Amino acid sequence: MIKKINIIGAGLAGSEACYQLAKRKIPVNLYEMKPNKKSEAHHINGFAELVCSNSLKSDLLSTSSGLLKKELQLLDSLILKTAYETRVPAGGALAVDREIFSEKITKYLKESKYINIINKEVEQINVDDINIVATGPLSSDKLITNLLQYTGSENLFFFDAAAPVITFDSIDMTKAYYKSRYDKGKSDYINCSMSKEQYDKFYHFLINGETVQLKEFENKRVFENCMPVEVMAKRGYETLRFGPLKPVGLDSNAYAVVQLRQDNMSGTLFNLVGFQTNLKFKEQVKLLQLIPGLEHSKIQRYGVMHKNIYINSPKLLNKYSQFENEHNIFIAGQLSGVEGYMESTMSGLISAINVSRMIKNESLVEYPLETMSGALLEYISNRYNSNFQPMNSNFGILTSLNEKIKNKNERKMAYSKRGVEKMKETIKVYSI
């Protein structure tokens, strides 16, 4: 008798997992608490909502994120296909219209006869069923309380943030201008240059701005890859100028440059790149008014900070993303400790493939460490990882090349080409 399969959470990982099982004609129950209940960071009712940036990073094969996308393409990822269908201009990055992106994925999953959608908050996991828990960094308190039975309270951590989104018609294009850094690709970003005097005013307001009082659980640590701009600024006057506001490759006369990226396909909304924030809403309005070209900007969606939950996977998960002491529970997405949209997608996809093999009593798939997928799974399950923090795709976690290549770009391309070939071999060996 085939056990019930439950996918808990319809984010990127959960949606991808549903698609992978449904295409294999395996019935699943998809539990999603929206629209009945939303977290503090959710805005829409659909599946696969992008709560932070609308960028899925570069799709160039010479980048680590490009390699991961190529692997997902080989594995027939619904999330990636939909991303290309809803792409908006973003230079060398793959960015999407987040609402149309969600609408397309939601429609596809709702129309599948193999997916039973249950709009209900899961408070307790039934270990008699097979479960892929993909509730992400915004997991509900009740479910997390239940997960504590398998993780222990010391194995849950917190923190994430989102940037403001403004309307295009409120940007003063007599001061702002289109340009991509170093003129690479199309000029898809809007740029706002600042003089030293303007940056001084902006900086001092930012570091003294009033922030939202964080709950106790949120006050433990700041995640480096999604740091609030005010926290970054407090690390030093020059920090932003060498980070999200660096003028290099944009305006040689500017002291700092703020970039905006298109947020929807119609081009009516733009988000501020690198401006995740926990400032109070009224402070965000005042801050943006200090940026040349944004003096009259209208905020469509304010930046917010919210909980980011992930488990201490090296102590808890095996190389297949199953709980070591409960193989009927797979953890997918950011809850497992992978960081990023495509990384979460990969985690859900691979978990689903192994669930499909598990119910057929087939051997579970082991992905080579030369692939980005395999390297990420190794990172989150490696018992020797004593100082675990979420990890996104990067060439540093891959197995070293057999040959030394001095040229940086050639070396990256060699990593990617090897990874692609290894993934093709894996797909063939396991008949994925």
C-alpha positions in Angstrom: 0.0 0.0 0.0 1.4 3.4 -1.0 1.7 5.8 1.8 0.1 9.2 1.6 2.5 12.0 0.5 2.1 15.4 2.0 3.8 18.5 0.8 3.7 21.1 3.5 4.1 24.6 2.2 3.5 26.0 -1.3 6.6 28.2 -1.7 9.2 27.6 -4.3 10.4 24.2 -2.8 6.9 22.9 -2.1 5.5 24.0 -5.5 8.5 22.4 -7.3 8.1 19.2 -5.3 4.4 19.0 -6.2 5.2 19.4 -9.9 7.9 16.7 -9.8 5.6 14.1 -8.2 2.5 15.0 -10.3 4.5 14.7 -13.5 5.3 11.2 -12.3 1.6 10.6 -11.7 2.0 10.3 -8.0 -0.9 11.8 -6.0 0.1 14.3 -3.3 -1.6 16.5 -0.7 -0.4 20.1 -0.8 -1.0 21.9 2.4 -0.9 25.7 2.3 -2.2 27.9 5.0 -2.8 30.9 2.7 -5.2 32.6 2.1 -6.7 31.7 5.5 -3.6 32.7 7.3 -0.5 34.7 6.2 2.8 35.4 7.7 4.0 38.9 8.4 5.9 39.0 5.0 3.3 37.5 2.7 1.3 39.8 0.4 -0.5 37.6 -2.2 -2.6 34.5 -2.0 -0.8 32.5 -4.7 1.9 29.8 -4.5 5.6 30.4 -5.0 5.5 34.0 -3.6 8.8 35.8 -3.8 8.8 37.7 -0.5 12.2 39.4 -0.8 13.8 40.3 -4.1 12.4 39.5 -7.5 15.8 38.5 -8.7 16.9 34.9 -9.2 20.5 36.0 -9.9 22.6 35.4 -13.0 21.8 32.7 -15.5 25.3 32.9 -17.2 26.9 29.5 -17.1 30.2 31.1 -15.9 28.5 31.8 -12.6 27.6 29.5 -9.7 23.9 30.5 -9.9 24.0 29.9 -13.7 25.4 26.4 -13.1 22.6 25.6 -10.7 20.0 26.9 -13.1 21.4 24.6 -15.9 21.2 21.6 -13.5 17.5 22.6 -12.7 16.8 22.9 -16.4 18.2 19.4 -17.0 15.9 18.1 -14.2 12.9 19.9 -15.8 12.1 22.5 -13.1 8.7 24.1 -13.2 9.9 27.1 -11.2 12.8 27.8 -13.6 10.6 27.4 -16.7 8.1 29.8 -15.3 10.8 32.3 -14.3 11.9 32.5 -18.0 8.2 32.9 -19.1 7.7 35.9 -16.7 11.2 37.5 -17.0 11.7 41.3 -16.7 14.7 43.3 -17.7 17.6 43.0 -15.2 20.8 43.1 -17.1 22.7 39.8 -16.6 20.3 38.6 -13.9 17.1 36.6 -14.2 14.4 38.7 -12.5 10.7 38.1 -12.7 7.3 39.8 -12.4 6.6 38.2 -9.0 2.8 38.4 -9.3 2.5 36.8 -12.8 5.1 34.3 -11.8 3.0 33.2 -8.8 -0.2 33.2 -10.8 1.2 30.9 -13.5 2.5 28.4 -11.0 -0.6 28.5 -8.9 -2.8 27.9 -12.0 -0.7 24.9 -13.1 -0.7 23.2 -9.7 -4.5 23.8 -9.2 -5.3 22.2 -12.6 -3.3 19.0 -11.9 -5.5 16.0 -11.1 -2.7 14.5 -9.0 -2.5 17.5 -6.6 -5.0 17.8 -3.8 -4.8 21.3 -2.4 -5.7 21.7 1.3 -5.8 25.3 2.5 -5.0 24.6 6.1 -2.3 25.3 8.6 -0.4 22.1 9.5 0.2 22.0 13.2 1.5 18.5 13.6 3.3 16.2 11.1 1.9 12.7 10.6 5.0 10.4 10.5 2.9 7.5 9.2 2.8 9.5 6.0 5.7 10.6 3.8 6.2 14.3 4.3 8.2 17.0 2.5 8.2 19.9 4.9 8.9 23.0 2.8 7.4 25.8 4.9 10.5 28.0 4.4 11.8 30.8 6.6 8.2 31.8 7.4 7.1 28.6 9.0 4.1 28.9 11.4 4.8 28.8 15.1 2.6 25.8 15.7 4.4 23.7 13.1 7.8 24.8 14.4 6.7 23.7 17.9 6.0 20.3 16.5 9.3 20.2 14.6 11.1 20.8 17.9 10.4 17.2 18.7 12.8 16.2 16.0 15.3 19.1 16.1 15.5 20.4 19.7 15.1 24.1 20.4 18.9 24.7 20.0 18.6 23.8 16.3 16.3 26.7 15.1 17.5 30.1 14.1 16.0 33.3 12.8 16.3 36.5 10.5 15.5 37.9 7.1 14.4 41.3 5.5 12.9 42.7 2.3 13.4 46.0 0.4 10.9 48.7 -0.5 9.1 48.7 -3.9 8.2 52.0 -5.5 6.2 53.2 -8.5 8.0 54.1 -11.7 6.0 57.2 -12.3 7.2 58.7 -9.0 10.8 58.6 -10.1 12.3 61.8 -11.4 14.0 60.6 -14.5 15.5 64.1 -15.1 17.9 63.1 -12.2 17.8 59.3 -12.4 19.2 57.4 -15.5 19.2 53.9 -17.0 22.5 52.1 -17.0 24.0 48.6 -16.3 27.3 48.4 -14.4 30.2 48.7 -16.8 27.6 48.9 -19.6 27.3 45.1 -19.6 24.2 43.9 -21.4 21.2 46.2 -21.7 20.8 49.3 -19.5 18.1 47.7 -17.4 18.7 49.4 -14.0 17.6 52.8 -12.9 20.4 54.7 -11.1 20.4 57.6 -8.7 23.8 59.2 -8.2 24.7 60.9 -5.0 27.4 63.5 -4.2 29.4 63.3 -1.0 27.2 65.9 0.6 24.1 64.1 -0.3 25.5 60.8 0.8 26.5 62.3 4.2 22.9 63.4 4.8 21.6 60.0 3.7 24.0 58.1 5.8 23.5 60.0 9.0 19.7 59.8 8.7 20.0 56.0 8.0 22.1 55.1 11.0 19.9 57.2 13.3 16.6 56.2 11.8 13.9 54.7 14.0 13.5 50.9 13.5 10.7 48.5 14.3 11.1 46.9 17.7 12.0 43.3 17.1 10.5 40.4 18.9 12.8 38.5 21.2 13.2 35.6 18.9 14.2 37.9 16.0 16.9 39.6 18.0 19.5 36.8 18.0 21.6 37.3 14.8 21.6 39.1 11.5 22.0 36.9 8.4 24.9 38.2 6.4 23.4 37.6 3.0 20.2 39.5 3.7 21.4 42.3 6.0 19.2 45.3 6.7 20.8 48.4 5.1 20.8 50.3 8.4 22.7 47.5 10.0 25.2 47.4 7.2 25.6 51.2 7.4 26.4 51.1 11.1 29.4 48.9 10.3 31.1 51.9 8.9 30.7 55.0 6.7 32.3 53.4 3.7 30.5 50.0 4.0 27.6 50.9 1.7 29.9 52.6 -0.8 31.7 49.3 -1.2 28.5 47.4 -1.2 25.0 48.0 -2.7 25.8 51.8 -3.3 29.1 51.4 -5.0 29.4 53.8 -7.9 32.1 51.8 -9.7 31.1 51.0 -13.3 28.2 53.4 -13.2 29.1 57.0 -12.6 32.8 58.1 -12.2 31.7 61.4 -10.8 29.3 60.0 -8.1 30.2 59.3 -4.5 27.5 56.7 -4.2 24.8 55.3 -6.5 21.5 53.7 -5.6 20.2 51.2 -8.1 16.6 50.2 -8.8 15.5 47.0 -10.5 12.3 46.4 -12.4 9.8 44.5 -10.3 6.9 43.7 -12.8 6.6 43.0 -16.5 4.7 46.2 -17.2 7.5 48.3 -15.7 5.3 50.2 -13.3 7.1 49.0 -10.2 10.8 49.0 -9.2 12.6 47.7 -6.1 15.7 49.2 -4.4 18.6 46.9 -4.8 20.3 46.0 -1.5 17.8 48.0 0.5 16.4 45.4 2.9 15.3 47.3 5.9 13.7 47.3 9.4 13.1 51.1 9.5 9.6 52.2 10.4 7.5 53.0 7.5 7.6 56.8 8.0 11.4 56.6 8.2 11.5 54.8 4.9 9.6 57.6 3.2 12.0 60.2 4.6 15.1 58.2 3.7 14.0 57.7 0.1 13.4 61.5 -0.2 17.1 62.0 0.5 18.0 60.1 -2.7 18.3 62.3 -5.9 15.5 61.3 -8.2 13.4 59.7 -5.4 12.3 62.9 -3.6 8.7 62.3 -4.5 8.8 58.5 -4.7 5.7 56.6 -3.8 6.2 53.3 -1.9 4.0 50.5 -3.1 5.3 48.0 -0.7 7.4 48.9 2.4 10.5 47.0 3.4 10.0 44.7 6.4 12.0 42.4 8.6 10.7 39.0 9.4 11.6 35.7 11.0 14.0 33.4 9.1 13.9 29.8 10.3 16.3 27.1 9.4 17.4 24.0 11.2 20.9 22.9 12.1 20.9 20.4 9.3 24.3 18.8 9.7 23.1 17.5 13.1 19.8 16.3 11.8 19.6 15.4 8.1 21.2 12.7 6.0 22.5 13.2 2.5 19.0 12.8 1.1 17.5 15.6 3.3 15.7 13.2 5.5 15.6 13.4 9.2 18.3 10.9 10.4 15.9 9.5 13.0 12.7 9.7 10.9 13.1 8.9 7.2 9.4 9.7 6.5 10.2 13.4 6.9 12.2 15.3 4.2 13.1 18.9 4.8 13.2 21.1 1.7 13.9 24.7 0.9 15.3 27.4 3.1 14.2 25.5 6.2 16.9 23.0 5.4 19.6 25.6 5.4 20.0 26.3 1.7 19.8 30.0 1.0 18.2 31.5 -2.1 15.3 31.0 -4.5 16.9 28.6 -6.9 18.7 26.7 -4.1 15.3 26.2 -2.4 13.8 25.1 -5.7 16.6 22.6 -6.1 16.0 21.2 -2.7 12.3 20.7 -3.3 12.9 19.1 -6.7 15.5 16.6 -5.4 13.4 15.7 -2.3 10.5 14.9 -4.6 12.5 12.7 -6.9 13.8 10.7 -3.9 10.2 10.4 -2.5 9.1 9.0 -5.8 11.9 6.5 -5.7 11.3 5.7 -2.0 7.7 4.6 -2.6 8.9 2.4 -5.4 11.6 0.8 -3.2 14.3 2.1 -5.6 17.6 3.4 -4.4 17.7 7.1 -3.6 19.7 9.4 -5.9 23.1 10.6 -4.8 24.2 13.7 -6.6 27.9 14.1 -7.4 29.8 16.7 -5.4 31.0 18.2 -8.7 27.4 19.4 -9.3 26.1 22.5 -7.5 23.1 20.5 -6.3 25.2 17.8 -4.8 27.6 20.2 -3.2 24.8 22.1 -1.5 23.2 18.9 -0.2 26.7 17.8 1.1 27.1 21.2 2.8 23.8 21.0 4.7 24.3 17.4 5.8 28.1 17.3 6.6 28.6 16.4 10.2 31.8 18.3 10.4 30.1 21.6 9.7 30.2 22.9 13.3 29.4 26.5 12.6 26.4 26.0 10.3 24.7 29.0 8.6 22.6 29.0 5.4 24.5 28.5 2.2 23.8 29.6 -1.4 25.4 28.4 -4.6 29.1 29.2 -5.0 32.1 27.6 -6.6 33.9 27.3 -3.3 31.8 24.4 -2.1 32.5 22.3 -5.3 35.1 19.5 -5.4 38.4 21.0 -6.8 39.2 20.7 -10.4 41.8 18.1 -11.4 43.8 20.8 -13.3 44.9 24.2 -12.3 43.5 27.0 -14.3 44.9 30.5 -13.6 42.3 32.5 -15.6 39.4 33.1 -13.3 36.6 33.1 -15.9 38.0 30.0 -17.6 38.2 28.3 -14.2 34.6 29.1 -13.4 33.5 27.8 -16.8 35.4 24.6 -16.3 33.6 24.1 -13.0 30.3 24.6 -14.7 30.9 22.4 -17.7 32.1 19.6 -15.4 29.0 20.1 -13.3 26.6 19.9 -16.2 28.2 16.7 -17.5 28.1 15.1 -14.1 24.4 16.0 -13.8 23.7 14.5 -17.2 25.5 11.3 -16.2 23.4 11.1 -13.0 20.2 11.6 -14.8 21.1 8.7 -17.2 22.3 6.3 -14.4 19.2 6.8 -12.3 16.8 7.2 -15.3 15.5 10.4 -13.8 
